[in-house]
């Protein structure tokens, strides 16, 4: 009996192995179930819900209503006007900061300081900046004390308040991604270029940048997705019914003010499509960059 008992599990493992299923594959099962339950199922549920409108007009009624109302479809442009500049600025600043930080002795301390806003959360940062940048906040009072301005600077309830809040909350995330890519490049390559007389700009342009492009493209995409989903900053620091009425606010109003969850799902699907288009555009540009670099090298 013991021989048969010991032989059966071995036979079962062999059968599973022949089908490409081993212990490591089985360990992936909980994560696959989690992704299906938390991400895949809600996405398809929301997609189907968006095609079952409560208003008349057929299955595309929600999408027709969205693109027929300027107050709704203008939120796409308002969100892009925030997300794209914030993403470009964060990536542009993250590269030189990461290049410098990797050479410092106290890299861990400085990295901890730079990523501190991530631990605070977007709501706490927005509320703190509302007090700091407000008409009676420290920023305006300091400028007036130094006689730089005569009246408080208006940085709240407008575009710039949301912009600054997004930079504060998004930059640490971009910096961490960029730092991981920069530190992964062999420093010997840069030293070899310096040995051959290349200047700092030439080393960056011809050695570091081509190696950083894949990482920067991914960092841009992830940063853009995070900035595009702005909500607390747009409500607390912006003008929710004006220039900072982003698409996430439109979705929230449809769901919790109008109680039209089908319309909210349609707006969420439109958000996903817009983000996907920008991500695909960035990846296409990255591939064109590589093709140009390859053809230039062959030439």
LUMTISE-711710 format. One line per 5 residues: for each residue x, z negated, y of C-alpha. Coordinates in Angstrom, 1 decimal, decimal comma, padded with zeros to 4 digits. Layout:
<lozas>
X Z Y | ...
</lozas>
This chain:
<lozas>
000,0 000,0 000,0 | 002,9 -000,8 002,4 | 004,5 002,6 001,8 | 001,2 004,4 002,7 | 000,7 002,2 005,7
004,2 002,9 007,0 | 003,9 006,6 006,3 | 000,6 007,2 008,2 | 001,8 006,3 011,7 | 004,9 008,5 011,2
002,7 011,4 010,1 | 000,5 010,9 013,1 | 003,4 010,9 015,4 | 004,7 014,1 013,9 | 001,3 015,7 014,3
001,2 014,7 017,9 | 004,7 015,8 018,5 | 003,9 019,3 017,0 | 001,2 019,6 019,6 | 003,6 018,6 022,4
002,2 015,1 022,8 | 004,7 012,3 022,7 | 005,0 008,7 024,0 | 006,0 009,9 027,5 | 003,0 012,2 027,7
000,7 009,4 026,7 | 002,1 007,3 029,4 | 000,9 009,9 031,9 | -002,7 009,5 030,8 | -003,5 006,5 033,0
-002,2 008,2 036,1 | -004,1 011,4 035,2 | -007,3 009,4 034,9 | -006,6 007,7 038,2 | -006,1 011,1 040,0
-009,2 012,5 038,4 | -011,3 009,5 039,4 | -010,0 009,0 042,9 | -009,1 012,5 044,1 | -010,4 015,3 042,0
-013,9 014,1 041,3 | -014,6 013,1 044,9 | -013,4 016,4 046,1 | -015,6 018,5 043,9 | -018,5 016,1 044,5
-018,1 016,5 048,2 | -017,8 020,3 047,8 | -021,0 020,5 045,8 | -022,7 018,2 048,3 | -021,8 020,4 051,2
-023,7 023,3 049,6 | -026,9 021,2 049,3 | -027,9 020,8 052,9 | -030,9 018,8 054,0 | -031,7 021,4 056,6
-033,2 024,8 056,0 | -031,1 027,9 055,7 | -029,7 028,0 052,2 | -026,6 026,7 050,6 | -024,4 027,7 053,5
-026,6 026,1 056,2 | -024,1 023,3 057,0 | -021,2 025,7 057,5 | -023,4 028,1 059,6 | -024,6 025,1 061,7
-021,0 024,0 062,2 | -019,6 027,4 063,4 | -022,7 028,0 065,5 | -022,3 024,9 067,6 | -019,4 024,9 070,1
-019,5 021,1 070,2 | -018,7 021,1 066,5 | -016,3 024,0 066,0 | -014,3 023,1 069,1 | -013,1 020,0 067,3
-010,8 022,1 065,2 | -008,9 023,3 068,3 | -008,9 019,7 069,7 | -007,4 018,4 066,5 | -004,8 021,2 066,3
-003,8 020,6 069,9 | -002,9 017,0 068,9 | -001,5 017,5 065,4 | 000,7 020,5 065,9 | 002,7 019,2 068,9
003,0 015,7 067,4 | 004,3 017,2 064,2 | 006,8 019,5 066,0 | 008,1 016,6 068,2 | 008,4 014,2 065,2
010,3 016,7 063,1 | 012,5 017,7 066,0 | 013,5 014,1 066,8 | 013,8 013,0 063,2 | 016,6 015,5 062,4
019,1 014,3 065,0 | 018,2 010,6 064,5 | 018,6 010,9 060,7 | 021,9 012,7 061,2 | 023,1 009,9 063,3
021,7 007,0 061,3 | 023,3 008,2 058,0 | 026,8 007,6 059,6 | 026,0 004,1 060,9 | 027,2 000,9 059,2
023,9 -001,0 059,8 | 021,7 001,8 058,4 | 019,3 -000,5 056,6 | 018,6 -002,6 059,7 | 018,0 000,4 062,0
015,8 002,0 059,3 | 013,8 -001,1 059,0 | 013,2 -001,2 062,8 | 012,2 002,4 062,9 | 009,7 002,2 060,0
008,1 -001,1 061,3 | 005,0 000,8 062,8 | 004,1 001,9 059,3 | 003,6 -001,7 058,2 | 001,3 -002,4 061,2
-001,2 000,3 060,6 | -002,8 002,8 062,9 | -005,6 000,5 064,2 | -003,3 -002,3 065,2 | -000,9 000,1 066,8
-003,7 001,8 068,8 | -005,1 -001,5 069,9 | -001,7 -002,7 071,0 | -001,0 000,5 072,9 | -004,4 000,2 074,5
-003,3 -003,1 076,1 | 000,2 -001,9 076,8 | -000,6 001,5 078,4 | -003,8 000,4 080,1 | -004,2 000,2 083,9
-003,2 -003,5 083,8 | -000,7 -003,1 081,0 | 003,0 -003,8 081,0 | 003,9 -000,1 081,3 | 002,1 000,5 084,6
002,9 -002,9 086,0 | 006,6 -002,3 085,4 | 006,6 001,1 087,0 | 004,8 -000,3 090,1 | 007,2 -003,3 090,2
010,1 -000,8 090,3 | 008,3 001,2 092,9 | 008,4 004,3 090,7 | 004,6 004,8 091,1 | 002,1 003,5 093,6
-000,9 003,3 091,3 | -001,4 002,7 087,5 | -000,5 005,6 085,3 | -003,6 006,8 083,3 | -002,4 006,9 079,7
-005,6 005,7 078,0 | -009,0 007,4 077,3 | -007,3 010,8 077,5 | -005,1 013,1 075,5 | -001,8 011,5 076,2
-002,8 008,1 074,9 | -003,7 009,5 071,5 | -000,6 011,7 071,6 | 001,7 008,7 072,1 | -000,1 006,6 069,5
000,3 009,4 066,9 | 004,0 009,8 067,7 | 004,6 006,0 067,2 | 002,7 005,9 063,9 | 003,8 009,3 062,4
007,5 009,4 063,4 | 008,6 006,7 061,0 | 007,1 008,6 058,1 | 008,8 011,8 059,2 | 012,1 010,0 059,8
012,1 008,5 056,3 | 011,5 011,9 054,7 | 014,2 013,6 056,8 | 016,7 010,8 056,2 | 016,2 011,1 052,4
017,0 014,9 052,6 | 019,9 014,4 055,0 | 021,6 011,7 052,9 | 021,1 013,9 049,8 | 023,5 016,6 051,2
027,1 016,4 050,0 | 029,1 015,3 053,1 | 032,1 017,2 051,6 | 030,4 020,5 052,7 | 030,4 019,5 056,3
033,9 018,2 056,1 | 035,1 021,5 054,6 | 033,4 023,4 057,4 | 035,1 021,1 060,0 | 038,5 021,8 058,3
038,0 025,5 058,9 | 037,5 024,9 062,6 | 033,6 024,9 062,8 | 032,2 023,0 065,7 | 029,4 020,4 065,3
026,7 022,9 066,2 | 028,2 025,5 063,9 | 028,3 023,0 061,0 | 024,7 022,1 061,6 | 023,5 025,7 062,1
025,3 027,3 059,1 | 025,8 024,4 056,7 | 023,2 021,6 057,2 | 020,2 023,5 058,5 | 019,9 026,0 055,5
020,1 023,1 053,1 | 017,6 021,1 055,1 | 014,9 023,8 055,5 | 013,1 023,0 052,2 | 013,0 019,3 053,0
012,0 019,9 056,6 | 009,2 022,3 055,5 | 007,7 019,6 053,2 | 008,2 016,9 055,9 | 006,4 019,1 058,4
003,5 019,7 056,0 | 003,1 016,0 055,2 | 003,4 014,9 058,8 | 000,9 017,5 059,9 | -001,6 016,4 057,3
-001,2 012,8 058,4 | -001,5 013,7 062,1 | -004,5 016,0 061,5 | -006,5 013,1 060,0 | -006,3 011,1 063,3
-009,3 008,9 063,8 | -008,6 005,3 065,1 | -006,3 006,5 067,9 | -008,8 009,2 069,0 | -011,5 006,5 069,2
-009,6 003,7 070,8 | -007,1 005,5 073,1 | -008,9 008,8 073,6 | -012,1 010,2 074,8 | -014,3 010,6 071,7
-016,8 012,7 073,4 | -014,3 014,7 075,5 | -010,9 016,3 075,0 | -009,9 014,1 072,0 | -013,1 014,6 070,0
-011,3 015,5 066,8 | -012,9 016,9 063,7 | -012,7 013,5 061,9 | -014,9 012,0 064,6 | -017,5 014,8 064,0
-017,5 014,1 060,3 | -018,0 010,3 060,9 | -020,8 010,9 063,4 | -022,6 013,3 060,9 | -022,3 010,7 058,1
-023,0 007,4 059,9 | -024,9 008,3 063,0 | -027,0 011,2 061,8 | -027,0 010,1 058,1 | -026,4 013,7 057,1
-023,8 013,2 054,3 | -024,1 016,9 053,3 | -023,0 018,0 056,8 | -020,2 015,4 056,8 | -019,0 016,8 053,4
-019,0 020,3 054,9 | -016,9 019,2 057,8 | -014,5 017,4 055,4 | -014,2 020,7 053,5 | -013,5 022,6 056,7
-010,8 020,0 057,5 | -009,2 020,6 054,1 | -009,2 024,4 054,6 | -007,6 024,2 058,0 | -004,9 021,9 056,7
-004,3 024,2 053,7 | -004,0 027,3 056,0 | -001,3 025,5 058,1 | 000,6 024,3 055,1 | 000,6 027,8 053,5
001,8 029,3 056,8 | 004,7 026,9 056,9 | 005,6 027,7 053,3 | 005,5 031,4 054,1 | 007,8 030,9 057,1
010,1 029,0 054,9 | 010,3 031,8 052,4 | 010,9 034,3 055,1 | 013,7 032,2 056,4 | 015,3 032,2 053,0
014,9 035,9 052,6 | 016,4 036,5 056,0 | 019,3 034,2 055,2 | 019,9 035,9 051,8 | 019,8 039,4 053,2
022,0 038,4 056,1 | 024,5 036,9 053,7 | 024,5 040,1 051,6 | 025,0 042,2 054,6
</lozas>
